[in-house]
Amino acid sequence: MHSQDCAEETESSGGIAFSLQSCYDNPDADEMYCFIYDDEPANPPDCQTNVFDNDSCTYGTDDGSFYIMEEEWDHRFPAESPQYVFVKIESVGDVGPSEASIDNVILEINGDETNVLSEQASTFDNIAWNGGLSPDWSIFSDGSIFMRAYGTLRPWNSISSFADVYGDREGIWIKTETSEIIHKLTLSVSLKFGRGYEDVGRFYEIQVGTGTADDDYHSFQVLGKVVTALTLSEPGNTYWKTFTADWENSAGRTRLGNLMRTSTSFSI
């Protein structure tokens, strides 16, 4: 059985957790057992408080994983700090005449078809020229420093309606706070190549992931990524095209626990 199947069975039966364990009585089979845990007292009672010192409460297994359903995790382990979703759009490669214009950055969390980014952060619209700097996005420059010098908002020296990313290992990033336990992320970006659209040494990378308040564009965990790479036969698109980077937890709305080599036979 796979984790998704076990998660669905746990949810339908009203369980609060499940574990996937190796098929201990048929070790050569490519199978996993699904153990579902109910919110009931342990039987025998000794297993309620003294699990691993009691042989009747454990069994050996070579592999295994333990999952807690999302609502139960929220109840037992309330978040001590907020979670953040990060978006990063990076220009990489030849620093000759080349850039990409971006617009309509849409970030959805957990399948909710609502853009969690503000309209201004999403569209870059109607921001008065201030050196091309966005009040919502931060610029990073790990290679060339053109974006720090000339900003990202466009058209140049006027009210903005889109943004540009360019240079080598330069780009923009943003993070947004969420109270949800994240099991799915969908990021879409409208992008079109400008100058250098046939340069195979030029590409753009769009990333989405999670982190904490202390993380930045360097340290967040990348969960979804799309690269707008070129080939000699397929130059960059010079029209607006939507690129999507997404990620989904294959176990559904569950929270992964620590890998365990023994599994208790009692309910938690």
Secondary structure, 3 states (H helix, E strand, C coil): CCHHHHHHHHHHHCCCEEEEEECCCCCCCCCEEEEEECCCCCCCHHHHCCCCCCHHHEEECCCEEEEEEHHHHHHHCCCCCCEEEEEEEEEEECCCCCEEEEEEEEEEECCCCCCCCCHHHHHCCCCCCCCCCCCCCEEEECCCCHHHHHCCEECCCCCCCEEEEECCCEEEEEEEEECCCCCEEEEEEEEEECCCCCCCCEEEEEEEEEECCCCCCCCCEEEEEEECCCCCCCCCCCCCEEEEEEEECCCCCEEECCCCCEEECCCC
